[in-house]
Amino acid sequence: MPKRSRCPHCDRLFPRDVLDEHILKCRQKGRNLDVTAGSFRRLVVDGNNVAYYLSTDGRPQVKNLLLAHNSLISAGYRPIFVISAALVHNIDRPQDLQAFLSQVESVKAARGTDDDLKIIQTAQKLNAGILSNDRFLNWTDKHPWLSDRLHRYRMTPSGLILTRIRR
C-alpha cells in the first residue's frame, strides 16, 4: 500500500504522488472563500492542557505554549489561548508566561470558574475549533457540536502536531 499523507487544508488523506496537486487545488479554493468561512481556521487552545503536556515534574511549562503558538501560526491557524487563573501560579516560569500572554491573543478564565466552559463559550462565540486532548465529556450533552470541532495534538521538540481532527 503506498504511503499516504494529509492535506493541511482539508485534512483528507492522499497518496503522496498526488498530494502536491491536491494541495494546490485546496489553496485555490481557499482564496475563493468568504471571510466567515476563514473563521474555521481559528482555534481556541486549551492552554492548561498544552502547558501540562508531558510534564515530567507535574508542573506546566511555558515552552509548550510557545511551541504550540509558533506551530499553529506557521500552519495558518489563528490561535486564541484560554488559561485558568491557577496556571499563572503553577507554571515553571511565571514572568515568561506573562510576556507570552501579552503578545498573543488570550483569555484568562476568572478565578473560581471552569476553564473548560470558558473554552467552549469562546469557541462557540467565534465559531472556532478547539485544540485540546481533553474530551470534554461533561459538556457534550449541552454542546453537541463539540466533538465536531475538537482537534487533538501531540508535542515534539520541534513543535505541536495535529494528530486527529474530528469532523
Protein Blocks (a to p, Z undefined) as FASTA:
>chain_A
ZZddddfklopacdfklmmmmmmmmmmmmmmpcfklmmmmpccddfklmmmgopanopac
fklmmmmmmmmmmnopacdddddfklmmmpmblmlmmmmmmmpccddddehiafklmmmm
mmmmnopacddfbeolmmmmmmmmlmmmpccddddfkbccdfbdcZZ
